[in-house]
Amino acid sequence: MTSVATDVHRHEAVLATYRARVWPEIERRLPTGRPARWLYEPLADYPRRPGKGLRAALCMAACAAHGGDDEAALGAAAAIEILHNAFLVHDDIEDGSQWRRGEPTLHEREGVPLALNVGDALAVLSFDVLRASSRHLGRRVGRLVLDEFTTAIWRTLEGQALELGWRRDGVTDLTADDYLELVLLKSSWYTTIAPLRIGTLIGSDGEAPLRHITRFAVLLGAAFQLTDDVLNLAGHRAAYGKEIAGDLREGKRTLMLLHALANADEPERAAVVAALHRAGAADATVAQLADLIDRHGSVDFAREFARGVADAAAAAFDDAFADAAQPPAAAVIGDLVTYVVERNR
């Protein structure tokens, strides 16, 4: 039996093969011109930082699993990854994050105004890349792909608004269902749902049903985000590439925080809720929240919750890819269920 670490390395090697195919396409699409110093050079910063490439791999593997040449999904996969980087630039500004993929965030390097403009430019670039690639898909499939891409953007913006609103207005009367709705919108739509649905549409020439694919994608995305939240608090900084406990400092309503609040006694809960109402979290508040989460076993709770969701995703995978035209490509996607909950970054 292989170890968990061996499995993770194997999955990362598979992701790396897809990344090696998509990143030259992204690099080819990065524009140049003037003003280079204040737009085109910083625009290339995040796309050139090494990421997992999960979204691109899901899109291309789904295309192949449904009988298509995965090269047909290359442009869409590149567009999805560029969009991801646009979201990261804006997300880092909104969260006040200092680190991204092991380096200072773009707004730390270039200032908030220039970084905002770069984020906008990356979003426009993602549409340019998708539009160019869609010309080869035919009018009907190209339109379906564009609709999926646009829907994913709207759902992501809705999820971001929920999270920002909860933090701004000090909302703490939340349940696990509220958290899962947030994850569905903010993370799953553009991390797993859109890549899998778009790849399926391209590979099947728009003919494959999407219901079972979507259920699998929802569960896979939830397992991914739950694990991301755990890593933010309990991960290793060198591997994770972002500041540890950043979610606590930003007052994000993770499942761990909600679990700890639900299990705290009333005086303790009242003190934490009062702290969450204050703008920004001082070191003492972060320590208080971390202690609360630790004492109530909330990290272990969230980790087990993520594994339960991953088990459900593994079960849903069988229905989603029961009729796969290329089972080896489908197996790539199925193997990633384990990866999303066992990874360390």
MARROSE-930429 format. One record per residue: residue number from 1; residue in three letters; x, y, z of N, C-alpha, C in turn. Coordinates in steps of 0.02 Angstrom, whole numbers. Example, Ala and Ser with C-alpha at 12.3 -4.5 7.8 and 13.67 -1.06 7.14 Angstrom:
# MARROSE-930429
num  residuo  nc1  nc2  nc3  cac1  cac2  cac3  cc1  cc2  cc3
1  ALA  660  -284  390  615  -225  390  660  -165  390 .
2  SER  642  -112  354  684  -53  357  645  2  394 .
***
This chain:
# MARROSE-930429
num  residuo  nc1  nc2  nc3  cac1  cac2  cac3  cc1  cc2  cc3
1  MET  43  -60  0  0  0  0  44  62  0 .
2  THR  30  109  -43  69  170  -46  51  216  10 .
3  SER  99  257  31  86  305  85  47  364  57 .
4  VAL  17  402  104  -20  463  83  27  511  48 .
5  ALA  88  519  75  136  566  44  153  545  -27 .
6  THR  162  478  -37  177  454  -104  120  468  -152 .
7  ASP  58  457  -129  0  471  -170  -4  545  -189 .
8  VAL  8  589  -140  6  661  -153  58  679  -205 .
9  HIS  118  653  -198  171  668  -248  151  643  -317 .
10  ARG  120  585  -319  98  557  -384  45  602  -415 .
11  HIS  -3  625  -376  -55  669  -402  -25  735  -425 .
12  GLU  24  761  -387  55  824  -406  95  817  -470 .
13  ALA  124  758  -480  160  745  -543  112  746  -602 .
14  VAL  52  718  -593  1  719  -646  -20  791  -660 .
15  LEU  -33  829  -607  -51  900  -616  5  937  -652 .
16  ALA  66  921  -636  123  955  -667  125  943  -742 .
17  THR  105  883  -765  105  870  -837  54  914  -873 .
18  TYR  -4  923  -843  -54  968  -873  -30  1041  -870 .
19  ARG  -1  1059  -813  24  1127  -805  77  1143  -857 .
20  ALA  120  1094  -871  173  1105  -920  146  1116  -990 .
21  ARG  85  1092  -1002  54  1102  -1068  15  1167  -1071 .
22  VAL  -14  1188  -1015  -56  1247  -1015  -15  1311  -1008 .
23  TRP  38  1308  -967  74  1371  -953  107  1402  -1014 .
24  PRO  133  1363  -1062  157  1396  -1123  102  1433  -1161 .
25  GLU  41  1406  -1158  -16  1439  -1190  -32  1505  -1154 .
26  ILE  -29  1504  -1088  -40  1565  -1049  14  1615  -1066 .
27  GLU  76  1592  -1065  133  1637  -1080  125  1668  -1149 .
28  ARG  104  1628  -1197  94  1653  -1265  41  1707  -1269 .
29  ARG  -8  1702  -1223  -64  1749  -1225  -51  1813  -1184 .
30  LEU  2  1814  -1144  15  1873  -1103  35  1931  -1149 .
31  PRO  -1  1987  -1145  13  2042  -1191  75  2082  -1169 .
32  THR  103  2117  -1215  158  2163  -1201  140  2230  -1231 .
33  GLY  176  2281  -1210  163  2348  -1237  181  2401  -1186 .
34  ARG  153  2458  -1195  164  2513  -1148  99  2532  -1115 .
35  PRO  101  2549  -1050  160  2555  -1007  181  2488  -978 .
36  ALA  241  2466  -996  264  2400  -973  273  2398  -898 .
37  ARG  306  2448  -869  323  2447  -798  260  2447  -753 .
38  TRP  207  2480  -776  150  2490  -732  89  2448  -751 .
39  LEU  95  2409  -805  39  2366  -824  62  2297  -847 .
40  TYR  98  2294  -903  110  2230  -935  160  2186  -896 .
41  GLU  209  2217  -864  255  2177  -823  221  2150  -760 .
42  PRO  188  2191  -720  153  2162  -661  95  2116  -680 .
43  LEU  65  2125  -739  12  2080  -761  37  2008  -766 .
44  ALA  99  2000  -784  127  1933  -793  151  1901  -727 .
45  ASP  150  1940  -673  179  1916  -610  144  1853  -584 .
46  TYR  80  1857  -568  46  1799  -539  43  1739  -587 .
47  PRO  28  1750  -651  27  1692  -696  93  1654  -700 .
48  ARG  149  1690  -686  214  1657  -690  235  1625  -623 .
49  ARG  198  1637  -571  213  1604  -507  185  1533  -510 .
50  PRO  223  1483  -489  200  1414  -495  139  1400  -451 .
51  GLY  86  1376  -482  25  1356  -446  12  1283  -458 .
52  LYS  -43  1258  -429  -60  1187  -436  -83  1170  -507 .
53  GLY  -119  1216  -539  -146  1202  -605  -206  1155  -604 .
54  LEU  -239  1150  -546  -295  1104  -539  -351  1119  -588 .
55  ARG  -369  1181  -596  -425  1200  -639  -412  1181  -711 .
56  ALA  -352  1195  -735  -335  1177  -804  -337  1101  -813 .
57  ALA  -310  1064  -765  -309  991  -770  -380  963  -773 .
58  LEU  -424  988  -731  -493  965  -730  -527  978  -798 .
59  CYS  -516  1037  -825  -547  1054  -889  -522  1009  -945 .
60  MET  -458  1000  -950  -430  960  -1005  -445  886  -996 .
61  ALA  -442  861  -934  -456  790  -923  -530  775  -936 .
62  ALA  -575  821  -918  -646  812  -931  -660  810  -1006 .
63  CYS  -625  853  -1043  -632  852  -1116  -612  784  -1144 .
64  ALA  -555  759  -1122  -531  695  -1147  -576  638  -1125 .
65  ALA  -600  641  -1063  -643  588  -1037  -707  581  -1078 .
66  HIS  -729  634  -1110  -791  633  -1149  -777  627  -1224 .
67  GLY  -718  604  -1240  -704  586  -1310  -670  638  -1351 .
68  GLY  -654  696  -1322  -621  748  -1360  -545  744  -1354 .
69  ASP  -512  778  -1399  -440  789  -1393  -430  843  -1341 .
70  ASP  -393  828  -1288  -389  878  -1234  -356  943  -1257 .
71  GLU  -321  942  -1313  -294  1004  -1341  -350  1053  -1359 .
72  ALA  -409  1025  -1374  -465  1068  -1392  -486  1112  -1334 .
73  ALA  -471  1089  -1273  -489  1127  -1213  -432  1170  -1187 .
74  LEU  -376  1171  -1223  -317  1207  -1199  -331  1281  -1190 .
75  GLY  -364  1313  -1238  -378  1384  -1232  -424  1400  -1175 .
76  ALA  -477  1359  -1166  -523  1369  -1110  -488  1358  -1044 .
77  ALA  -444  1308  -1040  -406  1295  -979  -361  1354  -962 .
78  ALA  -329  1382  -1013  -286  1441  -1002  -328  1500  -978 .
79  ALA  -387  1510  -1008  -431  1565  -988  -452  1558  -915 .
80  ILE  -468  1497  -895  -489  1485  -826  -433  1501  -777 .
81  GLU  -372  1481  -794  -316  1495  -750  -300  1570  -747 .
82  ILE  -306  1605  -803  -296  1677  -802  -349  1711  -760 .
83  LEU  -411  1689  -766  -464  1716  -724  -449  1704  -650 .
84  HIS  -425  1644  -634  -406  1629  -566  -355  1679  -539 .
85  ASN  -307  1697  -579  -256  1745  -558  -286  1815  -549 .
86  ALA  -335  1833  -591  -370  1897  -582  -405  1898  -514 .
87  PHE  -440  1844  -498  -473  1840  -433  -423  1844  -376 .
88  LEU  -366  1811  -383  -316  1812  -330  -290  1882  -316 .
89  VAL  -278  1921  -368  -254  1989  -358  -304  2029  -317 .
90  HIS  -368  2026  -337  -419  2064  -302  -431  2035  -232 .
91  ASP  -430  1969  -225  -441  1937  -161  -387  1957  -111 .
92  ASP  -325  1959  -134  -270  1978  -91  -278  2050  -66 .
93  ILE  -302  2094  -109  -314  2164  -89  -369  2167  -37 .
94  GLU  -425  2132  -51  -482  2134  -6  -466  2104  62 .
95  ASP  -422  2055  63  -403  2022  126  -344  2054  160 .
96  GLY  -309  2099  125  -248  2127  153  -193  2075  160 .
97  SER  -192  2026  115  -142  1972  119  -73  1998  101 .
98  GLN  -23  1968  131  46  1988  119  85  1939  75 .
99  TRP  63  1877  72  101  1826  35  55  1788  -12 .
100  ARG  82  1770  -69  47  1729  -118  97  1686  -153 .
101  ARG  89  1620  -148  134  1572  -180  207  1585  -160 .
102  GLY  216  1600  -96  283  1607  -68  317  1673  -81 .
103  GLU  283  1721  -112  312  1786  -126  265  1841  -103 .
104  PRO  289  1903  -96  244  1957  -77  187  1965  -127 .
105  THR  129  1981  -102  71  1992  -146  84  2050  -193 .
106  LEU  45  2052  -246  56  2105  -297  45  2174  -268 .
107  HIS  -7  2183  -226  -19  2250  -199  35  2271  -149 .
108  GLU  69  2221  -118  125  2238  -74  184  2262  -115 .
109  ARG  193  2234  -174  249  2254  -218  235  2318  -256 .
110  GLU  174  2324  -281  160  2378  -329  113  2432  -302 .
111  GLY  83  2419  -244  32  2466  -218  -37  2445  -240 .
112  VAL  -87  2465  -201  -156  2443  -214  -182  2469  -281 .
113  PRO  -175  2533  -298  -205  2556  -361  -179  2518  -423 .
114  LEU  -114  2509  -429  -87  2473  -486  -109  2400  -486 .
115  ALA  -111  2369  -427  -132  2299  -423  -205  2291  -443 .
116  LEU  -248  2337  -422  -318  2335  -442  -324  2337  -518 .
117  ASN  -286  2381  -549  -289  2388  -622  -264  2324  -656 .
118  VAL  -212  2293  -629  -187  2230  -656  -239  2175  -649 .
119  GLY  -274  2172  -592  -327  2123  -584  -381  2131  -636 .
120  ASP  -400  2193  -649  -450  2206  -701  -424  2183  -770 .
121  ALA  -360  2197  -783  -331  2179  -848  -330  2103  -857 .
122  LEU  -313  2067  -804  -313  1994  -808  -383  1966  -822 .
123  ALA  -434  1996  -792  -503  1974  -804  -521  1985  -878 .
124  VAL  -503  2042  -905  -517  2055  -976  -477  2007  -1020 .
125  LEU  -415  1994  -1002  -373  1949  -1040  -404  1878  -1041 .
126  SER  -433  1857  -985  -463  1790  -984  -519  1784  -1035 .
127  PHE  -559  1837  -1043  -612  1836  -1093  -582  1837  -1164 .
128  ASP  -529  1875  -1174  -497  1876  -1240  -472  1807  -1260 .
129  VAL  -440  1772  -1213  -414  1706  -1227  -471  1657  -1240 .
130  LEU  -524  1660  -1200  -581  1616  -1210  -615  1629  -1277 .
131  ARG  -623  1692  -1294  -656  1709  -1357  -615  1683  -1417 .
132  ALA  -550  1692  -1413  -507  1668  -1469  -510  1592  -1476 .
133  SER  -510  1557  -1420  -511  1484  -1423  -580  1457  -1443 .
134  SER  -632  1494  -1427  -700  1471  -1441  -716  1472  -1515 .
135  ARG  -678  1509  -1554  -690  1511  -1626  -681  1442  -1658 .
136  HIS  -642  1399  -1626  -628  1333  -1653  -679  1281  -1629 .
137  LEU  -726  1301  -1588  -774  1254  -1558  -840  1252  -1595 .
138  GLY  -851  1298  -1640  -916  1304  -1672  -960  1352  -1632 .
139  ARG  -1008  1381  -1666  -1049  1433  -1636  -1087  1408  -1574 .
140  ARG  -1119  1349  -1579  -1161  1325  -1524  -1119  1309  -1462 .
141  VAL  -1068  1268  -1469  -1027  1248  -1412  -989  1308  -1384 .
142  GLY  -965  1351  -1429  -930  1411  -1407  -974  1455  -1363 .
143  ARG  -1038  1460  -1382  -1085  1499  -1342  -1098  1466  -1274 .
144  LEU  -1105  1400  -1274  -1115  1364  -1211  -1056  1374  -1164 .
145  VAL  -996  1371  -1191  -936  1380  -1150  -933  1450  -1122 .
146  LEU  -948  1500  -1163  -948  1569  -1140  -1000  1579  -1084 .
147  ASP  -1058  1549  -1092  -1110  1554  -1040  -1086  1523  -975 .
148  GLU  -1052  1466  -978  -1026  1434  -918  -974  1479  -884 .
149  PHE  -931  1508  -923  -878  1552  -898  -908  1613  -863 .
150  THR  -957  1643  -895  -989  1702  -866  -1027  1685  -803 .
151  THR  -1062  1629  -803  -1098  1607  -744  -1051  1597  -685 .
152  ALA  -993  1565  -698  -945  1554  -645  -920  1620  -615 .
153  ILE  -911  1669  -657  -889  1735  -631  -942  1765  -586 .
154  TRP  -1004  1764  -608  -1058  1793  -567  -1066  1756  -501 .
155  ARG  -1064  1690  -502  -1070  1652  -440  -1012  1668  -393 .
156  THR  -952  1675  -420  -894  1691  -379  -901  1760  -347 .
157  LEU  -924  1807  -386  -934  1875  -359  -988  1876  -305 .
158  GLU  -1040  1836  -314  -1092  1831  -262  -1063  1801  -198 .
159  GLY  -1022  1749  -204  -991  1720  -145  -944  1768  -111 .
160  GLN  -905  1804  -150  -860  1853  -120  -899  1907  -83 .
161  ALA  -955  1928  -112  -997  1978  -79  -1024  1952  -12 .
162  LEU  -1044  1889  -11  -1067  1859  52  -1012  1862  105 .
163  GLU  -952  1841  87  -898  1839  136  -880  1909  159 .
164  LEU  -873  1955  112  -856  2024  131  -911  2056  173 .
165  GLY  -973  2041  156  -1029  2069  194  -1032  2041  265 .
166  TRP  -1021  1976  272  -1020  1947  339  -966  1980  382 .
167  ARG  -908  1991  353  -853  2021  391  -868  2095  406 .
168  ARG  -891  2132  357  -904  2203  368  -957  2215  420 .
169  ASP  -1012  2176  417  -1069  2187  461  -1067  2144  524 .
170  GLY  -1012  2109  535  -1005  2070  596  -1054  2013  603 .
171  VAL  -1073  1981  548  -1121  1927  551  -1088  1864  579 .
172  THR  -1115  1837  633  -1088  1776  664  -1141  1723  674 .
173  ASP  -1204  1739  665  -1258  1690  674  -1264  1648  611 .
174  LEU  -1214  1605  601  -1208  1567  540  -1203  1492  556 .
175  THR  -1224  1451  508  -1222  1379  517  -1175  1348  465 .
176  ALA  -1166  1282  472  -1126  1246  422  -1156  1253  352 .
177  ASP  -1222  1255  348  -1255  1264  283  -1238  1331  252 .
178  ASP  -1234  1383  294  -1215  1449  269  -1144  1446  241 .
179  TYR  -1100  1414  278  -1031  1407  255  -1028  1370  189 .
180  LEU  -1065  1315  183  -1063  1275  122  -1091  1314  62 .
181  GLU  -1141  1357  75  -1167  1399  21  -1112  1447  -3 .
182  LEU  -1075  1475  45  -1020  1519  28  -968  1483  -14 .
183  VAL  -950  1423  7  -900  1383  -29  -923  1367  -100 .
184  LEU  -987  1349  -106  -1014  1334  -172  -1005  1393  -219 .
185  LEU  -1022  1452  -195  -1019  1511  -237  -949  1536  -247 .
186  LYS  -913  1547  -192  -849  1581  -197  -793  1538  -226 .
187  SER  -795  1474  -210  -739  1431  -229  -757  1378  -281 .
188  SER  -810  1340  -268  -824  1282  -311  -840  1301  -383 .
189  TRP  -877  1356  -393  -899  1371  -461  -841  1379  -509 .
190  TYR  -789  1416  -489  -736  1426  -537  -676  1379  -528 .
191  THR  -676  1342  -471  -621  1295  -459  -636  1226  -488 .
192  THR  -697  1203  -481  -713  1134  -503  -773  1131  -550 .
193  ILE  -826  1168  -535  -888  1162  -575  -876  1185  -647 .
194  ALA  -854  1248  -655  -844  1274  -723  -791  1235  -761 .
195  PRO  -732  1220  -733  -683  1181  -771  -710  1114  -795 .
196  LEU  -746  1078  -752  -772  1012  -771  -828  1018  -822 .
197  ARG  -874  1065  -812  -929  1073  -858  -904  1097  -927 .
198  ILE  -858  1145  -927  -831  1171  -990  -793  1116  -1027 .
199  GLY  -750  1079  -992  -714  1024  -1024  -761  972  -1052 .
200  THR  -815  957  -1014  -864  908  -1038  -900  932  -1100 .
201  LEU  -919  995  -1101  -953  1023  -1160  -908  1020  -1221 .
202  ILE  -845  1037  -1213  -799  1037  -1270  -787  966  -1294 .
203  GLY  -775  920  -1247  -760  851  -1266  -817  814  -1298 .
204  SER  -879  830  -1277  -938  795  -1303  -974  834  -1357 .
205  ASP  -944  889  -1379  -976  932  -1429  -1044  957  -1403 .
206  GLY  -1047  970  -1339  -1107  997  -1308  -1163  947  -1296 .
207  GLU  -1149  882  -1302  -1202  832  -1299  -1207  797  -1231 .
208  ALA  -1155  794  -1192  -1156  756  -1129  -1200  790  -1078 .
209  PRO  -1240  753  -1040  -1279  782  -985  -1233  806  -930 .
210  LEU  -1253  859  -896  -1208  891  -848  -1229  881  -775 .
211  ARG  -1287  850  -762  -1313  848  -694  -1266  810  -647 .
212  HIS  -1246  750  -666  -1203  710  -622  -1133  739  -618 .
213  ILE  -1109  768  -673  -1044  802  -672  -1046  859  -621 .
214  THR  -1100  896  -621  -1106  953  -577  -1107  932  -503 .
215  ARG  -1145  879  -488  -1146  856  -418  -1076  836  -395 .
216  PHE  -1041  799  -436  -973  780  -418  -929  842  -408 .
217  ALA  -935  890  -453  -894  951  -450  -908  991  -387 .
218  VAL  -972  995  -368  -990  1032  -306  -955  1001  -246 .
219  LEU  -957  935  -241  -927  901  -184  -851  906  -186 .
220  LEU  -821  899  -245  -749  905  -251  -726  974  -230 .
221  GLY  -762  1026  -253  -744  1094  -236  -750  1108  -161 .
222  ALA  -802  1080  -129  -810  1089  -57  -753  1057  -19 .
223  ALA  -734  996  -39  -678  962  -6  -614  1002  -14 .
224  PHE  -604  1031  -73  -545  1071  -86  -543  1132  -40 .
225  GLN  -598  1169  -35  -598  1230  5  -594  1216  79 .
226  LEU  -628  1164  103  -622  1145  173  -550  1130  191 .
227  THR  -515  1095  148  -445  1080  160  -402  1143  157 .
228  ASP  -418  1188  111  -382  1251  107  -389  1290  173 .
229  ASP  -448  1291  201  -459  1325  265  -418  1293  321 .
230  VAL  -415  1227  322  -375  1192  373  -301  1209  365 .
231  LEU  -277  1208  302  -207  1223  290  -189  1295  310 .
232  ASN  -236  1340  303  -224  1409  322  -209  1416  397 .
233  LEU  -237  1372  436  -226  1374  508  -174  1324  532 .
234  ALA  -174  1265  501  -132  1210  527  -79  1188  477 .
235  GLY  -71  1223  422  -22  1203  373  48  1228  389 .
236  HIS  95  1209  347  164  1232  354  176  1289  306 .
237  ARG  201  1345  331  208  1405  291  248  1394  227 .
238  ALA  303  1357  231  346  1348  172  309  1312  117 .
239  ALA  268  1263  135  230  1225  85  169  1263  63 .
240  TYR  135  1296  111  71  1328  97  79  1389  53 .
241  GLY  131  1428  64  145  1485  20  108  1549  38 .
242  LYS  66  1548  89  30  1607  113  39  1612  188 .
243  GLU  19  1669  216  28  1677  288  -19  1630  326 .
244  ILE  9  1594  375  -31  1549  416  -75  1591  462 .
245  ALA  -137  1568  472  -188  1601  514  -212  1667  484 .
246  GLY  -199  1676  419  -224  1737  387  -300  1742  389 .
247  ASP  -334  1684  385  -407  1685  388  -433  1711  455 .
248  LEU  -398  1695  509  -418  1719  575  -407  1795  579 .
249  ARG  -350  1817  553  -336  1889  555  -387  1928  515 .
250  GLU  -411  1898  462  -460  1932  419  -532  1922  443 .
251  GLY  -541  1880  494  -608  1868  521  -652  1827  476 .
252  LYS  -622  1782  436  -663  1741  391  -703  1690  430 .
253  ARG  -764  1678  407  -809  1632  441  -799  1562  414 .
254  THR  -745  1530  434  -731  1462  412  -773  1412  453 .
255  LEU  -776  1351  430  -812  1299  467  -781  1289  536 .
256  MET  -715  1295  541  -681  1287  605  -704  1340  655 .
257  LEU  -708  1403  632  -729  1456  676  -802  1447  697 .
258  LEU  -844  1429  650  -915  1419  666  -924  1361  715 .
259  HIS  -885  1308  706  -889  1251  752  -867  1271  822 .
260  ALA  -812  1309  826  -788  1330  892  -838  1376  926 .
261  LEU  -868  1422  889  -919  1466  918  -979  1427  942 .
262  ALA  -1000  1377  904  -1058  1338  923  -1046  1298  987 .
263  ASN  -983  1281  1001  -967  1241  1059  -940  1281  1118 .
264  ALA  -930  1345  1109  -905  1388  1163  -961  1403  1213 .
265  ASP  -941  1416  1276  -992  1439  1324  -1009  1511  1309 .
266  GLU  -1063  1535  1338  -1090  1601  1319  -1042  1658  1331 .
267  PRO  -1008  1663  1389  -961  1719  1398  -904  1717  1347 .
268  GLU  -878  1658  1334  -824  1651  1286  -847  1669  1216 .
269  ARG  -906  1646  1199  -934  1661  1133  -945  1736  1125 .
270  ALA  -972  1767  1177  -986  1839  1173  -921  1879  1163 .
271  ALA  -867  1858  1196  -804  1893  1189  -777  1886  1118 .
272  VAL  -783  1826  1089  -758  1815  1021  -800  1853  971 .
273  VAL  -866  1851  980  -910  1888  934  -894  1962  936 .
274  ALA  -881  1989  995  -863  2060  1000  -798  2074  963 .
275  ALA  -750  2027  969  -687  2036  934  -696  2035  858 .
276  LEU  -741  1992  835  -753  1987  763  -789  2048  735 .
277  HIS  -821  2086  778  -855  2147  755  -805  2203  743 .
278  ARG  -745  2197  771  -696  2250  763  -661  2243  696 .
279  ALA  -645  2298  665  -612  2297  600  -539  2274  609 .
280  GLY  -521  2221  574  -453  2195  580  -444  2158  645 .
281  ALA  -400  2111  647  -389  2071  707  -318  2081  731 .
282  ALA  -312  2105  793  -246  2112  823  -218  2043  840 .
283  ASP  -152  2041  855  -120  1978  870  -155  1943  928 .
284  ALA  -176  1982  978  -209  1952  1036  -275  1919  1016 .
285  THR  -311  1950  969  -374  1921  946  -363  1857  906 .
286  VAL  -312  1859  864  -295  1799  825  -278  1742  872 .
287  ALA  -239  1757  924  -220  1705  972  -281  1679  1009 .
288  GLN  -327  1724  1025  -389  1705  1059  -430  1658  1016 .
289  LEU  -438  1675  952  -476  1633  906  -443  1566  896 .
290  ALA  -376  1567  888  -340  1504  878  -346  1459  939 .
291  ASP  -343  1489  998  -350  1449  1059  -420  1418  1064 .
292  LEU  -471  1457  1047  -540  1432  1048  -548  1373  1001 .
293  ILE  -522  1380  941  -526  1327  890  -489  1265  913 .
294  ASP  -431  1275  943  -391  1219  967  -427  1181  1023 .
295  ARG  -453  1217  1072  -484  1185  1130  -547  1146  1113 .
296  HIS  -581  1166  1060  -643  1132  1041  -632  1082  985 .
297  GLY  -569  1068  968  -555  1017  917  -583  1034  849 .
298  SER  -586  1098  833  -620  1119  772  -581  1105  709 .
299  VAL  -514  1103  714  -474  1085  655  -486  1013  637 .
300  ASP  -485  969  687  -498  898  673  -569  888  646 .
301  PHE  -616  927  674  -685  923  649  -688  941  575 .
302  ALA  -656  997  556  -658  1019  487  -621  970  441 .
303  ARG  -566  942  466  -529  894  426  -570  832  412 .
304  GLU  -605  807  463  -647  749  454  -708  765  410 .
305  PHE  -734  825  418  -789  847  375  -767  847  302 .
306  ALA  -707  872  289  -681  873  221  -674  803  193 .
307  ARG  -650  757  235  -643  687  212  -711  656  198 .
308  GLY  -760  673  238  -828  648  225  -855  674  159 .
309  VAL  -843  738  145  -865  767  82  -827  735  24 .
310  ALA  -762  721  34  -723  688  -18  -749  618  -31 .
311  ASP  -769  583  21  -799  516  11  -862  521  -31 .
312  ALA  -903  572  -17  -963  582  -56  -946  598  -129 .
313  ALA  -892  637  -139  -870  653  -207  -847  590  -243 .
314  ALA  -812  547  -207  -789  485  -238  -848  442  -260 .
315  ALA  -901  440  -219  -961  403  -238  -996  435  -298 .
316  ALA  -998  502  -299  -1030  538  -354  -991  531  -419 .
317  PHE  -926  520  -413  -884  513  -473  -908  456  -517 .
318  ASP  -929  401  -486  -951  343  -525  -1009  359  -571 .
319  ASP  -1057  398  -548  -1112  419  -590  -1090  471  -642 .
320  ALA  -1046  515  -620  -1026  570  -665  -988  545  -726 .
321  PHE  -949  492  -717  -907  468  -772  -920  395  -790 .
322  ALA  -982  373  -777  -1000  303  -791  -993  287  -865 .
323  ASP  -1006  335  -908  -1003  322  -981  -944  357  -1014 .
324  ALA  -890  365  -976  -831  400  -1003  -806  365  -1066 .
325  ALA  -794  405  -1118  -768  378  -1180  -695  358  -1173 .
326  GLN  -659  392  -1129  -588  377  -1117  -578  368  -1042 .
327  PRO  -588  308  -1015  -582  296  -943  -517  319  -912 .
328  PRO  -459  313  -945  -397  337  -912  -399  412  -896 .
329  ALA  -429  452  -941  -434  523  -927  -482  536  -870 .
330  ALA  -537  498  -867  -583  504  -810  -549  485  -745 .
331  ALA  -505  434  -747  -470  411  -687  -425  466  -659 .
332  VAL  -398  508  -703  -357  565  -679  -399  609  -633 .
333  ILE  -461  621  -653  -506  664  -613  -524  628  -549 .
334  GLY  -541  564  -553  -559  527  -493  -503  526  -442 .
335  ASP  -441  519  -465  -384  517  -419  -375  583  -381 .
336  LEU  -399  637  -410  -389  702  -378  -433  711  -316 .
337  VAL  -483  668  -308  -524  672  -247  -481  661  -186 .
338  THR  -437  613  -188  -391  601  -132  -343  659  -124 .
339  TYR  -318  684  -179  -269  737  -176  -295  799  -141 .
340  VAL  -356  820  -156  -380  884  -130  -384  885  -54 .
341  VAL  -391  826  -21  -395  826  52  -329  805  85 .
342  GLU  -282  777  47  -220  755  77  -161  800  62 .
343  ARG  -169  849  19  -115  894  -1  -92  937  58 .
344  ASN  -33  968  50  -8  1012  102  1  1083  78 .
345  ARG  -28  1098  19  -25  1167  -6  -84  1181  -51 .
***
